[in-house]
Amino acid sequence: MKIIYFVRHGSTAGNESDAYQLHTTALSEKGLAQAALVAVRFKNIAVDVIISSDMTRAAQTADCIAQAVGRLVVHSQFFHEILRPSVVRGKLKTDPEVRQITEHLIRSFADHTHRHSDEENFFDLRRRAVAGLDVLAKRPEENILVVTHGTILKMLMAVMIDGENTSPEFFWKLDRFLSPSNVGITTCLFQDGAWRLVVWNDQAHLG
């Protein structure tokens, strides 16, 4: 049996201002404090390996935990956040032009024949989640910590629950229902080829 701990990265200025974020967006002061708190939490949780999204905010969170538990960090593109169009990255979601593009993205998210530009759609995100879970299932470690992001985490849950062919409709329901907080801990088990959710978004370390 494997235990997988998924941790969403600490807060950023983008989270706090409701902006689409860059690959290089770093943790804010609040996010660094959150990362320190979740790192202390993992001093009492067995971790064999830390796998992190290659985005800066996740890598910083992972490094903070790694220093506390004495583990190396492995970076992976499977667990980075959904890629939005380059034209909106770093911009506020309330910007009129960005809002227009966002509406377009929502309409075309589940249409595999259409894109706005260089973003990931539902099928790209699902494919990456399926591949990421396969990587985790095949790793030799029993206790794995994955530092990741909100939307990809929800897609990972969708695939665990509904399988590799999970539909856009099922994902939308889960997307509206689940709300992962910064440095929330989600715990899953993998045994005999099946996934099971044990704890969703544990924030006890934040007080």
ABEGO torsion letter per residue (X at the ends): XBBBBBBBBBBBAAAAAGBBBBAABBBBAAAAAAAAAAAAAAAABBBABBBBBABAAAAAAAAAAAAAAGBBBBBBAAABBBBBBAAABGBBAABAAAAAAAAAAAAAAABAABBABABBBAAAAAAAAAAAAAAAAABABABBBBBBBAAAAAAAAAAAAAEAABBAAAAAAAAAABBBBBGBBBBBBBBGGBBBBABBGBAAAAX
